[in-house]
């Protein structure tokens, strides 16, 4: 089976301690990898951490070019990833 090298990604932050450093490094890592990501689902990130991630990414000059959504429910994230990838 061959792939184009671009795949849907799922990140689960459930029960993770999301410090400013973690969120900044995460946003930079995703920016570097986005050529390999078709869509990105982030699960388990509180609304406060979501706002912090978006602000830290903006401050670092990081722009996410792929479709990106945040979910509290893993099943909703799976459904979105599958429906968008089809």
C-alpha positions as CSV (number, residue, x, y, z in Angstrom):
1,X,0.0,0.0,0.0
2,X,1.4,3.4,-1.0
3,X,0.5,6.6,0.6
4,X,1.2,10.2,-0.6
5,X,3.1,10.8,2.7
6,X,0.3,13.0,3.9
7,X,-2.0,11.5,6.6
8,X,-4.7,12.7,9.0
9,X,-3.3,13.2,12.5
10,X,-4.8,12.9,16.0
11,X,-3.2,14.4,19.1
12,X,-4.6,13.5,22.5
13,X,-3.8,15.9,25.4
14,X,-6.1,14.2,27.8
15,X,-4.7,14.5,31.3
16,X,-1.6,16.3,30.0
17,X,-0.1,19.3,31.8
18,X,0.1,21.9,29.0
19,X,2.7,24.5,30.1
20,X,3.5,27.4,27.9
21,X,6.7,25.7,26.9
22,X,4.9,22.5,25.9
23,X,2.3,24.4,23.8
24,X,5.0,26.5,22.1
25,X,7.1,23.5,21.2
26,X,4.0,21.6,20.1
27,X,3.0,24.4,17.7
28,X,6.5,24.6,16.2
29,X,6.6,20.8,15.8
30,X,3.2,20.8,14.0
31,X,4.4,23.7,11.8
32,X,7.5,21.6,10.8
33,X,5.4,18.5,10.1
34,X,2.4,20.1,8.3
35,X,3.7,19.0,4.9
36,X,2.9,15.5,6.1
37,X,-0.5,16.2,7.7
38,X,-3.8,16.4,5.8
39,X,-5.9,17.3,8.8
40,X,-5.3,17.6,12.5
41,X,-7.6,16.7,15.4
42,X,-6.6,17.8,18.9
43,X,-8.5,16.0,21.7
44,X,-8.6,16.7,25.4
45,X,-7.4,20.3,25.3
46,X,-9.4,22.6,27.5
47,X,-10.8,25.8,26.0
48,X,-8.3,27.8,28.1
49,X,-5.4,25.7,26.7
50,X,-6.8,26.0,23.2
51,X,-6.8,29.8,23.4
52,X,-3.3,29.7,24.9
53,X,-2.0,27.4,22.1
54,X,-3.5,29.7,19.4
55,X,-2.0,32.8,21.0
56,X,1.4,31.2,21.6
57,X,1.5,30.0,18.0
58,X,0.5,33.4,16.7
59,X,3.2,35.1,18.9
60,X,5.8,32.6,17.5
61,X,4.8,33.3,14.0
62,X,3.4,29.8,13.5
63,X,0.6,29.4,10.9
64,X,-1.3,26.1,10.7
65,X,-2.1,25.5,7.0
66,X,-4.1,22.3,7.4
67,X,-7.7,22.0,8.7
68,X,-7.5,21.8,12.5
69,X,-10.2,21.2,15.0
70,X,-10.3,20.8,18.8
71,X,-12.5,18.1,20.4
72,X,-13.5,17.1,23.9
73,X,-15.0,13.8,22.7
74,X,-12.6,11.3,21.0
75,X,-15.5,9.7,19.0
76,X,-16.4,13.1,17.5
77,X,-12.7,13.6,16.5
78,X,-12.5,10.1,14.9
79,X,-15.7,10.8,12.9
80,X,-14.4,14.1,11.7
81,X,-11.0,12.6,10.7
82,X,-12.6,9.8,8.8
83,X,-15.2,12.0,7.1
84,X,-12.7,14.7,6.1
85,X,-10.1,12.1,4.9
86,X,-12.6,10.3,2.6
